[in-house]
Amino acid sequence: MFTIDIDTGGTMTDGLVSGSGADGPPQVVSLKVETTPHDVTIAFVDVLEAARAELGFTDLRSFLTEVEVIRWSSTITSNVLAQRVGPKLGLLVTAGHEADLYDAAAAPTVLGTLVSAEDVTGIAEDADEATVRRAIKSLLDKGIRRINVSLAGAFPDNTAEERIVEMISADYPDHFLGSIPALAGSEVVLRPDDSTRTIASLVNAYVHPALATTLYRAEEIVRDQHGWRGNVLIGHINGGVARIGKTKAFDTIESGPLFGTHACAAAADGAGDGKVIAVDVGGTTAKASAVEDGRVLLKDSGDLFDIPLQLDMPLLRSIALGGGSVARVVDGRVTLGPDSMGAAPGPACYGLGGRNATITDAFVVAGFLSPTAFLGGRRTLDVDRARAALDKHVGSKLGVDADSAARAVVEAAWDAVALLARETAEEAGWDPAEVTVYGFGGNGPLFVTAVADRLGARSARLFRLGSVYSAYGSAISDVVHVYESAVTGTALHPVADRLTGEALRDLRGEGFDARYATWEWEVRSSGDSVRGEGEHPGGLLATLEGAPTLVRLTARHPLPRLDEPELDRRGTGTATGARASSFGTAGELPTYDADDLTATELSGPLLADGGSYTWLVTDGWSLSTDTRGNAGLKKEA
């Protein structure tokens, strides 16, 4: 049987298929198709069709009969949040907090964007039902179509919130066309901080419609049109997956990029790299995250697109810079983005109508990208168009030729990503010179040694599956369900029993054998936290009894995992040629076939073409590949 892992990014949608058919040998196939932003389910199906064709099946239905698992991560929710294109929300808060949302510093990040100030209504603590109903109707009269309820002090007791949600559901039931979805802040996250519950619920409600519509459409396509009988499992920010019915929109934000970080964590654990800055550069954005001792580094607070949250969150920073970022000259210097040409019309070198100069155009002119091997040869890049765009928009403004303009754009891109990596390392409390830099994503391998040089770091890594590394992170993920409850005193034990019961029912309902599940418990109270494992927390609960307490159960069930295959031959390390470049000695860069770099040692500068990716090793760095084709890079003395 096969497993399929799909990651939808802003420009490209990646796929990774592993397993075997009824009579065939084990296979690993990586795929890339262009993302279709107007409807990402098209690219989702395009990946399945590409996999079908690659594996020799005559139609999608026959292929899907051989598929055991489909896991999907995406930037759907991230894009809605970044572009502020969600629905019109209404918010009920405790009277007196209409303007500050329980935190005057955080409120401006959501007021006027996720929710209008005039659509926030205060409810007095002693308000009767008639008063609450009038407040709800006043919001509906303004055109509100989703209502959030977030009251002060709903941790640990959220009964007041639940009462209002039940009232809305009763008055506007979902079998009428005028039904109104209602959400309690305590249903999204359970934390003592009133502001965090409020903001998290707004974020969830804002991105939910776009995500739900897309996910259910994708599942309906593979089930109804192509006969697949499984559940499409959705990637979560915690590095696990769950079926659509067990997924909150809030849990999926930035899940795609973070699967790449989880893949880096697995690699770092195997390699023994203690402090890792993971650099992911795609077509639209660049991201940097941190891994420490083989685990994704978490912080006790963070932000999502400048919206602050007091939650445990992975350390992840991003900038609007990728292969499609538009390059221009402002006040005598090169600037990049934030606008991007995306996949269509794309960079000038695509020949699809794009006329702006982009980072990809600079990479082509600099000789880093083969014009005939891009995306495995499926697209030929037009070097002349790239030169013309760089000359017009960059070179003529700087008074230099196209080659020098390309170098200026590349250097500016390297500087920007290096600054991002430096800030990430410093936020982690690390000396940037002491980290190992991991590079992945469609363009990440063209940055890694240049970024490491700018940090003063002396080691780096590249990966054979790096161009689809978020899909690889998905391919090593398990089903993860998280259950939370806020309780006080002696109620801890019954709550733990209830959470365990919910987990068991969910796993069995999904067709999983709970005997293979693992159970992780966390009990928090007044800033203290204790952790344990096992189907029941037992004595763990006694340590914090008596105070308002958060009990969290994380249930995990294993799924089929991709093991990176050992390659069946040792590479010769023989160069296949050279590409003209202003970055290489003697005006050219030696080029290699990445398939011929198994268990090989070389010194830079060099390029290695792998079909859907290109590695760049700059001057002063050595490369050593293992039997799986992954590369360790060292700064030479």
C-alpha positions as CSV (number, residue, x, y, z in Angstrom):
1,M,0.0,0.0,0.0
2,F,1.0,3.6,-0.6
3,T,0.9,6.7,1.6
4,I,0.6,10.1,0.1
5,D,1.7,13.3,1.8
6,I,0.8,16.7,0.2
7,D,2.0,20.2,1.2
8,T,0.3,23.2,-0.4
9,G,2.5,26.3,-0.4
10,G,2.0,29.7,-1.8
11,T,3.6,28.9,-5.2
12,M,4.2,25.2,-5.4
13,T,2.3,22.2,-4.1
14,D,4.6,19.3,-3.1
15,G,3.8,15.6,-3.0
16,L,5.7,12.6,-1.5
17,V,4.5,9.1,-2.2
18,S,6.0,6.1,-0.5
19,G,5.2,2.4,-0.4
20,S,4.4,-0.3,-3.0
21,G,1.6,-1.6,-5.0
22,A,0.2,-5.2,-4.8
23,D,3.2,-6.8,-6.5
24,G,5.8,-4.0,-6.9
25,P,8.9,-3.0,-5.0
26,P,9.0,-0.2,-2.4
27,Q,9.2,3.2,-4.0
28,V,9.6,6.9,-3.0
29,V,8.4,9.5,-5.5
30,S,8.6,13.2,-4.9
31,L,6.5,15.6,-7.0
32,K,5.9,19.3,-7.5
33,V,3.0,21.0,-9.2
34,E,2.0,24.7,-9.3
35,T,-0.4,25.8,-6.6
36,T,-3.7,27.0,-7.9
37,P,-4.5,29.8,-5.4
38,H,-8.1,30.3,-6.6
39,D,-8.9,26.7,-5.6
40,V,-6.1,24.7,-4.0
41,T,-8.1,21.5,-4.4
42,I,-7.1,21.6,-8.1
43,A,-3.4,21.4,-7.2
44,F,-4.3,18.7,-4.5
45,V,-5.8,16.5,-7.3
46,D,-3.0,17.5,-9.7
47,V,-0.5,15.9,-7.2
48,L,-2.6,12.7,-7.1
49,E,-2.7,12.6,-10.8
50,A,1.0,13.2,-11.1
51,A,1.6,10.4,-8.7
52,R,-0.7,8.1,-10.6
53,A,1.1,8.7,-13.8
54,E,4.5,8.3,-12.3
55,L,3.6,5.0,-10.7
56,G,1.9,3.7,-13.9
57,F,-1.7,3.4,-12.9
58,T,-4.3,3.9,-15.6
59,D,-6.7,6.1,-13.6
60,L,-7.0,7.7,-10.2
61,R,-9.6,5.3,-8.9
62,S,-7.3,2.3,-9.4
63,F,-4.4,4.1,-7.8
64,L,-6.4,5.2,-4.7
65,T,-7.4,1.6,-4.1
66,E,-3.7,1.0,-3.3
67,V,-3.5,4.1,-1.0
68,E,-3.7,3.6,2.8
69,V,-3.1,7.2,4.0
70,I,-3.4,10.7,2.6
71,R,-2.0,13.5,4.8
72,W,-2.4,17.1,3.7
73,S,-0.9,20.3,5.1
74,S,-1.3,23.7,3.6
75,T,-1.1,27.5,3.9
76,I,-4.8,28.0,3.5
77,T,-5.4,29.5,7.0
78,S,-2.1,31.4,6.9
79,N,-3.0,33.0,3.7
80,V,-6.5,34.1,4.9
81,L,-4.9,35.5,8.1
82,A,-2.1,37.3,6.2
83,Q,-4.3,38.8,3.6
84,R,-7.2,39.6,6.0
85,V,-9.9,38.1,3.7
86,G,-12.0,36.4,6.4
87,P,-15.8,36.8,7.1
88,K,-17.5,39.6,9.1
89,L,-17.3,38.6,12.8
90,G,-19.1,39.7,15.9
91,L,-17.8,39.5,19.4
92,L,-19.5,39.4,22.8
93,V,-17.2,40.3,25.7
94,T,-17.7,41.2,29.4
95,A,-18.9,44.9,29.7
96,G,-16.0,47.3,30.1
97,H,-13.7,45.4,27.8
98,E,-15.1,46.3,24.4
99,A,-12.1,48.5,23.5
100,D,-9.3,46.6,25.2
101,L,-10.4,43.0,24.7
102,Y,-8.7,42.3,28.1
103,D,-5.3,43.6,26.9
104,A,-5.0,47.2,25.6
105,A,-1.6,46.4,23.9
106,A,-2.9,43.3,22.0
107,A,-6.3,44.6,21.0
108,P,-5.2,46.9,18.1
109,T,-3.7,43.8,16.3
110,V,-7.2,42.4,15.8
111,L,-9.6,45.4,16.1
112,G,-10.3,46.8,12.7
113,T,-8.9,43.8,10.9
114,L,-10.4,40.5,12.2
115,V,-13.3,42.3,13.9
116,S,-14.6,45.9,13.6
117,A,-14.7,47.9,16.8
118,E,-18.4,48.6,16.2
119,D,-19.1,44.8,16.1
120,V,-17.8,44.2,19.6
121,T,-20.6,44.3,22.2
122,G,-20.2,44.2,26.0
123,I,-22.4,42.0,28.2
124,A,-22.8,42.8,31.9
125,E,-22.0,39.9,34.3
126,D,-25.5,40.0,35.7
127,A,-27.3,40.4,32.3
128,D,-30.5,38.4,31.9
129,E,-31.4,36.3,28.8
130,A,-33.5,39.1,27.3
131,T,-30.6,41.5,27.4
132,V,-28.2,39.0,25.9
133,R,-30.7,38.2,23.1
134,R,-31.0,41.9,22.3
135,A,-27.2,42.2,22.1
136,I,-27.0,39.2,19.7
137,K,-29.8,40.6,17.5
138,S,-28.0,43.9,17.3
139,L,-25.0,42.2,15.9
140,L,-27.0,40.2,13.4
141,D,-28.7,43.4,12.2
142,K,-25.2,44.6,11.2
143,G,-24.7,41.7,8.9
144,I,-22.6,39.5,11.3
145,R,-22.5,35.9,10.2
146,R,-20.2,34.4,12.9
147,I,-20.4,35.3,16.6
148,N,-17.6,34.8,19.2
149,V,-18.3,34.7,22.9
150,S,-15.3,35.4,25.2
151,L,-16.0,36.4,28.7
152,A,-13.7,37.4,31.6
153,G,-12.9,34.6,34.0
154,A,-14.0,31.8,31.7
155,F,-11.0,29.9,33.0
156,P,-11.7,27.6,34.9
157,D,-15.5,28.1,34.7
158,N,-16.8,28.6,31.2
159,T,-20.5,27.9,31.9
160,A,-21.5,31.5,31.2
161,E,-19.9,31.3,27.7
162,E,-21.5,28.0,27.0
163,R,-24.9,29.3,28.1
164,I,-24.8,32.1,25.5
165,V,-23.6,29.8,22.7
166,E,-26.5,27.4,23.5
167,M,-28.8,30.4,23.4
168,I,-27.6,31.4,19.9
169,S,-27.8,27.8,18.7
170,A,-31.4,27.5,20.0
171,D,-32.6,30.8,18.5
172,Y,-30.8,30.3,15.1
173,P,-30.6,26.6,14.6
174,D,-28.4,25.2,11.8
175,H,-31.3,23.7,9.8
176,F,-32.6,27.2,9.0
177,L,-31.0,29.4,6.4
178,G,-30.5,32.1,9.0
179,S,-28.4,29.9,11.3
180,I,-25.5,31.7,13.0
181,P,-22.3,29.8,14.0
182,A,-21.3,30.7,17.5
183,L,-18.0,29.9,19.2
184,A,-16.9,30.2,22.9
185,G,-13.3,31.4,23.4
186,S,-12.8,28.6,25.9
187,E,-13.5,26.0,23.1
188,V,-10.5,27.0,21.1
189,V,-7.8,27.3,23.8
190,L,-8.1,26.9,27.6
191,R,-5.8,29.4,29.3
192,P,-6.2,31.7,32.3
193,D,-5.4,34.8,30.1
194,D,-8.7,36.3,28.9
195,S,-7.0,38.1,26.0
196,T,-5.4,35.0,24.6
197,R,-8.7,33.1,24.6
198,T,-10.4,36.0,22.9
199,I,-7.8,36.5,20.2
200,A,-7.4,32.8,19.5
201,S,-11.2,32.4,19.1
202,L,-11.3,35.3,16.7
203,V,-8.4,33.9,14.6
204,N,-10.2,30.5,14.5
205,A,-13.5,32.0,13.5
206,Y,-11.8,34.2,10.9
207,V,-10.0,31.4,9.0
208,H,-12.5,28.6,9.6
209,P,-14.8,29.0,6.6
210,A,-12.1,29.0,3.9
211,L,-10.4,26.0,5.5
212,A,-13.6,23.9,6.1
213,T,-14.9,24.5,2.6
214,T,-11.6,23.5,1.0
215,L,-10.9,20.5,3.1
216,Y,-14.3,18.9,2.8
217,R,-14.3,19.6,-1.0
218,A,-11.0,17.7,-1.3
219,E,-12.2,14.8,0.7
220,E,-15.5,14.7,-1.3
221,I,-13.5,14.6,-4.6
222,V,-11.3,11.6,-3.6
223,R,-14.3,9.8,-2.1
224,D,-17.2,10.5,-4.4
225,Q,-15.4,10.9,-7.7
226,H,-12.6,8.4,-7.2
227,G,-13.9,5.9,-4.7
228,W,-11.3,6.3,-1.9
229,R,-12.6,5.1,1.5
230,G,-10.3,6.7,3.9
231,N,-10.1,10.1,5.8
232,V,-8.0,12.9,4.5
233,L,-5.8,13.6,7.5
234,I,-5.0,17.3,8.1
235,G,-1.6,18.7,9.4
236,H,-1.6,20.5,12.7
237,I,0.9,22.9,14.1
238,N,1.9,20.3,16.7
239,G,3.5,18.1,14.0
240,G,0.6,15.6,14.1
241,V,-2.4,15.0,11.8
242,A,-6.1,14.4,12.5
243,R,-9.2,13.9,10.4
244,I,-11.2,16.9,9.3
245,G,-13.8,16.4,12.0
246,K,-11.2,16.6,14.7
247,T,-9.4,19.7,13.3
248,K,-9.8,23.3,14.5
249,A,-8.8,25.9,12.0
250,F,-6.5,27.5,14.6
251,D,-4.5,24.3,14.9
252,T,-3.5,24.3,11.2
253,I,-2.0,27.8,10.9
254,E,1.6,27.5,9.7
255,S,1.4,23.7,9.9
256,G,2.8,23.3,6.5
257,P,6.1,25.2,7.1
258,L,6.4,23.6,10.6
259,F,6.2,20.1,9.2
260,G,9.5,21.0,7.5
261,T,10.8,22.0,11.0
262,H,9.7,18.7,12.4
263,A,11.6,16.9,9.6
264,C,14.6,18.9,10.6
265,A,14.2,17.9,14.2
266,A,14.2,14.2,13.2
267,A,17.4,14.8,11.1
268,A,19.1,16.7,13.9
269,D,18.2,14.0,16.4
270,G,19.9,11.4,14.1
271,A,22.9,13.6,13.4
272,G,23.5,14.9,16.9
273,D,23.2,18.6,15.9
274,G,22.3,20.4,19.2
275,K,21.3,23.9,17.9
276,V,19.8,24.1,14.4
277,I,18.4,27.1,12.5
278,A,16.1,25.7,9.8
279,V,15.8,27.9,6.7
280,D,12.9,27.3,4.4
281,V,12.8,29.4,1.2
282,G,10.0,28.8,-1.3
283,G,8.4,30.8,-4.0
284,T,6.6,33.4,-1.8
285,T,8.1,33.4,1.7
286,A,11.2,32.6,3.6
287,K,10.9,31.1,7.1
288,A,13.4,30.4,9.9
289,S,12.7,28.1,12.8
290,A,14.8,26.5,15.6
291,V,15.5,23.0,16.7
292,E,17.3,22.1,20.0
293,D,18.5,18.6,20.9
294,G,16.2,17.0,18.3
295,R,13.0,18.8,19.3
296,V,11.2,21.8,17.7
297,L,11.9,24.8,20.0
298,L,8.8,26.1,21.7
299,K,8.3,29.5,23.4
300,D,5.7,30.3,26.0
301,S,4.3,33.1,23.8
302,G,4.5,34.2,20.3
303,D,2.6,35.8,17.4
304,L,0.8,34.8,14.3
305,F,1.2,37.5,11.6
306,D,1.8,40.1,14.3
307,I,-1.1,39.0,16.5
308,P,0.3,38.2,20.0
309,L,-0.7,35.0,21.9
310,Q,0.3,33.8,25.3
311,L,0.5,30.2,24.1
312,D,3.2,27.6,23.7
313,M,4.2,28.1,20.1
314,P,7.1,27.0,17.9
315,L,9.7,29.7,17.3
316,L,9.0,30.6,13.7
317,R,9.9,33.8,11.9
318,S,9.0,34.7,8.3
319,I,9.5,37.4,5.7
320,A,7.8,38.0,2.4
321,L,10.7,36.8,0.3
322,G,10.9,33.9,-2.2
323,G,11.8,33.0,-5.7
324,G,8.9,35.1,-7.1
325,S,9.7,38.2,-5.0
326,V,9.9,41.3,-7.2
327,A,13.2,43.1,-7.3
328,R,13.5,46.8,-7.8
329,V,15.8,49.7,-6.9
330,V,14.7,52.2,-4.3
331,D,17.0,55.1,-3.3
332,G,19.9,53.5,-5.0
333,R,19.7,50.0,-3.4
334,V,18.0,46.7,-4.3
335,T,14.8,45.9,-2.5
336,L,12.9,42.6,-2.7
337,G,9.1,42.1,-2.4
338,P,6.9,42.0,-0.5
339,D,4.9,41.6,-3.7
340,S,5.5,38.3,-5.6
341,M,4.8,37.1,-9.1
342,G,3.7,33.7,-7.7
343,A,3.3,30.7,-10.1
344,A,1.3,32.7,-12.6
345,P,2.4,34.7,-14.5
346,G,5.6,34.0,-12.5
347,P,9.1,35.4,-13.0
348,A,10.0,36.8,-16.4
349,C,12.0,33.7,-17.2
350,Y,8.8,31.6,-17.1
351,G,7.7,33.2,-20.3
352,L,4.1,33.4,-19.2
353,G,3.7,37.2,-19.3
354,G,5.6,38.3,-16.2
355,R,7.8,41.3,-16.9
356,N,9.1,42.2,-13.4
357,A,12.5,41.1,-12.3
358,T,12.5,38.5,-9.5
359,I,14.9,36.5,-7.4
360,T,14.4,33.5,-9.7
361,D,15.4,35.6,-12.7
362,A,18.6,36.6,-10.8
363,F,19.3,32.9,-10.0
364,V,18.9,32.0,-13.7
365,V,21.2,34.8,-14.9
366,A,23.7,34.0,-12.1
367,G,23.9,30.4,-13.4
368,F,22.5,28.8,-10.3
369,L,19.4,27.3,-12.1
370,S,19.7,25.2,-15.2
371,P,17.3,26.6,-17.9
372,T,16.6,23.1,-19.1
373,A,16.4,21.2,-15.9
374,F,13.9,23.4,-13.9
375,L,11.1,21.3,-12.3
376,G,12.6,18.2,-13.7
377,G,12.7,19.6,-17.2
378,R,9.0,20.3,-17.3
379,R,9.7,24.0,-17.9
380,T,12.4,25.6,-19.9
381,L,13.5,29.0,-18.5
382,D,14.0,31.9,-20.8
383,V,17.4,33.4,-19.9
384,D,17.0,36.3,-22.3
385,R,13.8,37.4,-20.7
386,A,15.4,37.2,-17.3
387,R,18.3,39.3,-18.5
388,A,16.0,41.9,-20.0
389,A,13.9,42.2,-16.9
390,L,17.0,42.5,-14.6
391,D,18.5,45.1,-17.0
392,K,15.3,47.2,-17.1
393,H,14.3,47.1,-13.5
394,V,17.6,46.8,-11.6
395,G,20.7,47.2,-13.9
396,S,19.6,50.5,-15.6
397,K,18.8,52.0,-12.2
398,L,22.2,51.0,-10.7
399,G,24.2,51.7,-13.8
400,V,25.4,48.1,-14.2
401,D,24.9,45.2,-16.7
402,A,22.5,42.3,-16.2
403,D,25.1,40.0,-14.7
404,S,26.0,42.6,-12.0
405,A,22.3,43.3,-11.5
406,A,21.7,39.6,-10.9
407,R,24.6,39.5,-8.4
408,A,23.1,42.5,-6.5
409,V,19.7,40.8,-6.3
410,V,21.2,37.5,-5.1
411,E,23.3,39.3,-2.5
412,A,20.3,41.2,-1.2
413,A,18.3,38.0,-0.9
414,W,21.1,36.3,1.0
415,D,21.4,39.2,3.3
416,A,17.7,39.3,4.0
417,V,17.5,35.6,4.8
418,A,20.7,35.7,6.9
419,L,19.2,38.6,9.0
420,L,16.0,36.5,9.5
421,A,18.2,33.5,10.6
422,R,20.2,35.7,12.9
423,E,17.1,37.1,14.6
424,T,15.7,33.6,15.1
425,A,18.9,32.4,16.7
426,E,19.1,35.4,19.0
427,E,15.4,34.9,20.0
428,A,16.3,31.3,20.9
429,G,19.1,32.7,23.1
430,W,21.9,31.3,20.9
431,D,25.1,32.7,19.4
432,P,24.4,32.5,15.7
433,A,27.9,31.4,15.0
434,E,27.3,28.2,17.0
435,V,24.3,26.9,15.1
436,T,24.1,24.4,12.2
437,V,22.1,25.8,9.3
438,Y,19.6,23.4,7.6
439,G,18.3,24.5,4.2
440,F,15.2,23.2,2.5
441,G,12.2,24.3,0.4
442,G,12.4,24.9,-3.3
443,N,15.0,27.6,-3.0
444,G,16.5,27.0,0.4
445,P,19.5,25.0,-0.9
446,L,20.6,28.1,-2.8
447,F,20.9,30.1,0.4
448,V,22.3,27.8,3.1
449,T,26.1,28.2,2.8
450,A,25.8,32.0,2.1
451,V,23.5,32.4,5.1
452,A,25.9,30.3,7.3
453,D,28.8,32.5,6.2
454,R,26.9,35.6,7.2
455,L,26.1,34.1,10.6
456,G,29.7,33.0,11.1
457,A,28.4,29.4,11.4
458,R,30.7,26.6,10.3
459,S,28.3,23.7,9.6
460,A,25.2,23.2,7.5
461,R,23.0,20.4,6.0
462,L,21.1,19.8,2.8
463,F,18.7,17.0,2.1
464,R,17.9,14.8,-0.9
465,L,14.2,15.3,-0.1
466,G,14.7,18.9,0.9
467,S,12.6,20.4,-1.9
468,V,9.6,18.6,-0.5
469,Y,10.7,18.6,3.1
470,S,7.4,19.7,4.6
471,A,5.8,16.8,2.8
472,Y,8.5,14.6,4.3
473,G,7.8,16.0,7.8
474,S,4.2,15.0,7.2
475,A,5.3,11.5,6.0
476,I,6.8,10.8,9.4
477,S,3.9,12.2,11.4
478,D,1.3,10.4,13.5
479,V,-2.3,11.0,14.4
480,V,-2.3,13.4,17.3
481,H,-5.4,14.4,19.3
482,V,-5.2,17.0,22.2
483,Y,-7.8,17.2,24.9
484,E,-8.0,19.9,27.5
485,S,-10.1,20.7,30.6
486,A,-9.9,23.3,33.3
487,V,-10.8,22.1,36.8
488,T,-10.3,22.8,40.4
489,G,-9.5,20.7,43.5
490,T,-10.8,17.1,43.7
491,A,-12.4,17.2,40.3
492,L,-9.1,16.4,38.7
493,H,-9.5,12.6,38.7
494,P,-13.0,12.5,37.1
495,V,-11.8,14.9,34.4
496,A,-8.8,12.8,33.6
497,D,-11.1,9.8,33.2
498,R,-13.4,11.8,30.9
499,L,-10.5,12.9,28.7
500,T,-9.2,9.3,28.4
501,G,-12.6,8.1,27.5
502,E,-12.9,10.8,24.8
503,A,-9.6,9.8,23.3
504,L,-10.4,6.1,23.3
505,R,-13.8,6.8,21.5
506,D,-12.2,9.0,18.9
507,L,-9.4,6.6,18.1
508,R,-11.8,3.6,17.8
509,G,-14.2,5.7,15.8
510,E,-11.4,6.4,13.3
511,G,-10.6,2.7,13.0
512,F,-7.4,2.8,15.1
513,D,-6.5,0.2,17.7
514,A,-6.0,2.1,21.0
515,R,-3.6,-0.5,22.3
516,Y,-1.0,1.1,20.0
517,A,-1.6,4.6,21.2
518,T,0.7,6.6,23.5
519,W,-0.6,9.0,26.1
520,E,1.1,12.2,27.3
521,W,-0.2,14.2,30.2
522,E,0.4,17.8,31.3
523,V,-1.0,19.4,34.5
524,R,-0.6,23.1,34.9
525,S,-1.4,25.3,37.9
526,S,-0.3,28.9,38.8
527,G,2.7,28.7,36.4
528,D,3.8,25.3,37.5
529,S,3.7,22.3,35.2
530,V,4.2,18.6,35.6
531,R,4.2,16.0,32.9
532,G,3.8,12.2,32.7
533,E,2.9,9.3,30.4
534,G,0.4,6.5,30.5
535,E,-3.3,5.9,29.8
536,H,-4.1,7.7,33.1
537,P,-2.0,10.3,34.9
538,G,-2.5,8.6,38.3
539,G,-0.4,10.2,41.0
540,L,0.6,13.1,38.7
541,L,-2.7,14.8,39.5
542,A,-2.1,14.9,43.3
543,T,0.9,17.3,42.9
544,L,-1.2,20.3,41.9
545,E,-4.6,19.6,43.5
546,G,-6.4,22.5,45.0
547,A,-5.8,25.4,42.6
548,P,-7.4,26.2,39.2
549,T,-5.7,23.7,36.9
550,L,-5.4,22.9,33.3
551,V,-5.2,19.2,32.4
552,R,-4.1,18.3,28.9
553,L,-4.0,14.9,27.3
554,T,-2.1,14.3,24.1
555,A,-3.0,11.0,22.5
556,R,-0.8,9.7,19.6
557,H,-1.4,6.8,17.3
558,P,1.3,5.7,14.8
559,L,0.8,5.8,11.1
560,P,2.9,4.3,8.3
561,R,6.1,6.3,8.1
562,L,8.5,6.9,5.3
563,D,12.0,5.6,5.9
564,E,14.5,7.4,3.7
565,P,15.8,4.8,1.3
566,E,19.4,3.8,1.0
567,L,20.6,4.5,-2.5
568,D,21.8,1.5,-4.3
569,R,25.1,2.8,-5.7
570,R,28.1,4.9,-4.6
571,G,28.5,8.1,-6.6
572,T,31.6,8.9,-8.6
573,G,31.6,12.6,-7.8
574,T,32.5,13.5,-11.4
575,A,31.4,16.9,-12.7
576,T,29.0,16.8,-15.6
577,G,30.0,20.3,-16.8
578,A,30.1,23.9,-15.7
579,R,27.7,26.9,-15.8
580,A,28.9,30.4,-16.5
581,S,28.5,32.5,-13.3
582,S,30.0,35.6,-11.8
583,F,30.0,33.8,-8.5
584,G,32.5,31.1,-9.4
585,T,36.2,31.1,-9.8
586,A,37.3,31.5,-13.4
587,G,33.8,32.7,-14.2
588,E,32.0,29.4,-13.9
589,L,30.6,26.9,-11.4
590,P,31.3,23.1,-11.7
591,T,28.0,21.2,-11.9
592,Y,27.2,17.7,-10.7
593,D,24.3,15.3,-11.0
594,A,22.9,15.0,-7.5
595,D,22.1,11.4,-8.1
596,D,25.9,10.9,-8.5
597,L,26.8,12.3,-5.1
598,T,26.0,9.4,-2.9
599,A,28.8,8.9,-0.3
600,T,30.9,11.6,-2.0
601,E,33.2,14.3,-0.7
602,L,33.8,17.5,-2.7
603,S,34.9,21.1,-2.2
604,G,33.0,24.1,-3.3
605,P,32.1,26.2,-5.2
606,L,29.8,23.8,-7.0
607,L,26.2,23.2,-8.1
608,A,24.3,19.9,-7.9
609,D,21.2,19.5,-9.9
610,G,18.6,17.0,-8.6
611,G,15.7,17.6,-11.0
612,S,13.3,19.4,-8.7
613,Y,16.1,21.1,-6.7
614,T,19.5,22.6,-7.0
615,W,22.2,22.7,-4.3
616,L,24.7,25.6,-4.2
617,V,27.9,25.1,-2.2
618,T,29.7,28.4,-2.2
619,D,33.5,28.9,-2.1
620,G,35.2,27.8,1.1
621,W,32.8,25.0,2.0
622,S,33.1,21.2,1.6
623,L,30.3,18.8,1.0
624,S,30.1,15.2,2.2
625,T,27.1,13.1,1.3
626,D,25.8,9.9,3.0
627,T,24.3,6.7,1.6
628,R,20.9,8.4,1.5
629,G,22.2,11.3,-0.5
630,N,21.9,13.9,2.3
631,A,24.8,16.3,2.6
632,G,26.8,17.6,5.5
633,L,28.6,20.9,4.8
634,K,31.6,22.2,6.6
635,K,33.4,25.5,6.5
636,E,37.0,24.8,5.4
637,A,39.8,26.2,7.4
